[in-house]
Every structure is written in structure tokens, then in C-alpha cells.
Amino acid sequence: MNNARVIAMIAVISAVTVALRFLPFLIFGKGRKTPPFLSYLGRVLPYAIMGMLVVYCLRGVTLLSAPHGLPEAIASATVVLLHVWRRNTLLSILGGTVVYMLLVQLVF
């Protein structure tokens, strides 16, 4: 691809991203009440997405062959313990990722 095409593609992607970010503010700006259905989705979707991510991350774990899912189980327990202890999602995810990578690279 030539440079002009790459620049045009980046410009279009950026414009669409900005438009999608501002669209809710334009639709539900001052004076308009957010529909109850969207408020409901805002409450339940984060939990549903996290559940889907857990299933996606653990889908390839084989319990019948070594290491029998131990790195995944230890990293998952780390995420849960860090979240219960500090109530910080970023810390929990980062801590679990670091523990998993250390286990996979150095132990198992």
C-alpha cells in the first residue's frame, strides 16, 4: 500500500471512532433522559463481558495433560484474591497476568 492510502485509511478509522464516541452525547444530550433499557445494559454488560473473557481465556485448558491447568488456576486465584483485597480491576488483571506469565515461563 502506498502512503496516501494508509493515511486515508487512518483518517477514516479515526473519524468513525470519534463519531461513535460522541454519538451518545449527541443523542442523549441535555434534557433527554436515557432509556431504561440502556441503563439496564450499562449495569449488566460489564459482568457479562468479564464472564465471556474468563470463558475465552480458559477454553484451551487441558486438565488431562501436564500441567493440568495449574498455571491458569493459580493466576485466576490471584486475580480473585487481589480484587477482593484491593477492589482495583486494573491491579487484579495486571497481577494475574504477571503471575501467569511468570508461572508459564519459569515454573511450568
MODELLER restraints for C-alpha pairs under 7 A, 6 or more apart:
rsr = mdl.restraints
at = mdl.atoms
rsr.add(forms.Gaussian(group=physical.xy_distance, feature=features.Distance(at['CA:28:A'], at['CA:34:A']), mean=6.32, stdev=0.5))
rsr.add(forms.Gaussian(group=physical.xy_distance, feature=features.Distance(at['CA:61:A'], at['CA:69:A']), mean=5.66, stdev=0.5))
rsr.add(forms.Gaussian(group=physical.xy_distance, feature=features.Distance(at['CA:62:A'], at['CA:68:A']), mean=6.01, stdev=0.5))
rsr.add(forms.Gaussian(group=physical.xy_distance, feature=features.Distance(at['CA:62:A'], at['CA:69:A']), mean=6.21, stdev=0.5))
rsr.add(forms.Gaussian(group=physical.xy_distance, feature=features.Distance(at['CA:63:A'], at['CA:69:A']), mean=5.57, stdev=0.5))
rsr.add(forms.Gaussian(group=physical.xy_distance, feature=features.Distance(at['CA:67:A'], at['CA:108:A']), mean=6.73, stdev=0.5))
rsr.add(forms.Gaussian(group=physical.xy_distance, feature=features.Distance(at['CA:71:A'], at['CA:100:A']), mean=5.89, stdev=0.5))
rsr.add(forms.Gaussian(group=physical.xy_distance, feature=features.Distance(at['CA:71:A'], at['CA:103:A']), mean=5.98, stdev=0.5))
rsr.add(forms.Gaussian(group=physical.xy_distance, feature=features.Distance(at['CA:71:A'], at['CA:104:A']), mean=6.66, stdev=0.5))
rsr.add(forms.Gaussian(group=physical.xy_distance, feature=features.Distance(at['CA:72:A'], at['CA:100:A']), mean=6.68, stdev=0.5))
rsr.add(forms.Gaussian(group=physical.xy_distance, feature=features.Distance(at['CA:75:A'], at['CA:96:A']), mean=4.84, stdev=0.5))
rsr.add(forms.Gaussian(group=physical.xy_distance, feature=features.Distance(at['CA:75:A'], at['CA:97:A']), mean=6.98, stdev=0.5))
rsr.add(forms.Gaussian(group=physical.xy_distance, feature=features.Distance(at['CA:75:A'], at['CA:99:A']), mean=5.76, stdev=0.5))
rsr.add(forms.Gaussian(group=physical.xy_distance, feature=features.Distance(at['CA:75:A'], at['CA:100:A']), mean=5.13, stdev=0.5))
rsr.add(forms.Gaussian(group=physical.xy_distance, feature=features.Distance(at['CA:76:A'], at['CA:96:A']), mean=6.47, stdev=0.5))
rsr.add(forms.Gaussian(group=physical.xy_distance, feature=features.Distance(at['CA:78:A'], at['CA:96:A']), mean=5.45, stdev=0.5))
rsr.add(forms.Gaussian(group=physical.xy_distance, feature=features.Distance(at['CA:79:A'], at['CA:92:A']), mean=4.77, stdev=0.5))
rsr.add(forms.Gaussian(group=physical.xy_distance, feature=features.Distance(at['CA:79:A'], at['CA:93:A']), mean=6.08, stdev=0.5))
rsr.add(forms.Gaussian(group=physical.xy_distance, feature=features.Distance(at['CA:79:A'], at['CA:95:A']), mean=6.62, stdev=0.5))
rsr.add(forms.Gaussian(group=physical.xy_distance, feature=features.Distance(at['CA:79:A'], at['CA:96:A']), mean=4.90, stdev=0.5))
rsr.add(forms.Gaussian(group=physical.xy_distance, feature=features.Distance(at['CA:82:A'], at['CA:92:A']), mean=5.17, stdev=0.5))
rsr.add(forms.Gaussian(group=physical.xy_distance, feature=features.Distance(at['CA:83:A'], at['CA:89:A']), mean=6.42, stdev=0.5))
rsr.add(forms.Gaussian(group=physical.xy_distance, feature=features.Distance(at['CA:83:A'], at['CA:92:A']), mean=5.31, stdev=0.5))
